[in-house]
Amino acid sequence: MGNVKVDGLSQIHKALSELGRKVSNKIAVKAMREGGKIVREQARQNAPVLSQSTPYRRAGTLKKAIKSSTKVLKKRQKSAL
């Protein structure tokens, strides 16, 4: 996998903290959902598909099962990253 470099995160963090917790959480959740859509769609494109269905497995089930979700951590919880 490639490397990604993002400039300006400290400025974004400062601007969001000035807006207040509720507003900054709304913005962050919306941005994370949009980013999650991109990752989800790429994962779906890369998922293998059965060439033919069998009685106990259907083609396309794995692609449909790939989901993305966003969760805002409470103040006291630590990030997994």
Secondary structure in CASP SS format (residue, H / E / C, confidence):
PFRMAT SS
TARGET T0000
AUTHOR 0000-0000-0000
METHOD secondary structure of the structure
MODEL  1
M C 1.00
G C 1.00
N C 1.00
V C 1.00
K C 1.00
V C 1.00
D C 1.00
G C 1.00
L H 1.00
S H 1.00
Q H 1.00
I H 1.00
H H 1.00
K H 1.00
A H 1.00
L H 1.00
S H 1.00
E H 1.00
L H 1.00
G C 1.00
R H 1.00
K H 1.00
V H 1.00
S H 1.00
N H 1.00
K H 1.00
I H 1.00
A H 1.00
V H 1.00
K H 1.00
A H 1.00
M H 1.00
R H 1.00
E H 1.00
G H 1.00
G H 1.00
K H 1.00
I H 1.00
V H 1.00
R H 1.00
E H 1.00
Q H 1.00
A H 1.00
R H 1.00
Q H 1.00
N H 1.00
A C 1.00
P C 1.00
V C 1.00
L C 1.00
S C 1.00
Q C 1.00
S C 1.00
T E 1.00
P C 1.00
Y C 1.00
R E 1.00
R C 1.00
A C 1.00
G C 1.00
T H 1.00
L H 1.00
K H 1.00
K H 1.00
A H 1.00
I C 1.00
K C 1.00
S C 1.00
S C 1.00
T C 1.00
K C 1.00
V C 1.00
L C 1.00
K C 1.00
K C 1.00
R C 1.00
Q C 1.00
K C 1.00
S C 1.00
A C 1.00
L C 1.00
END
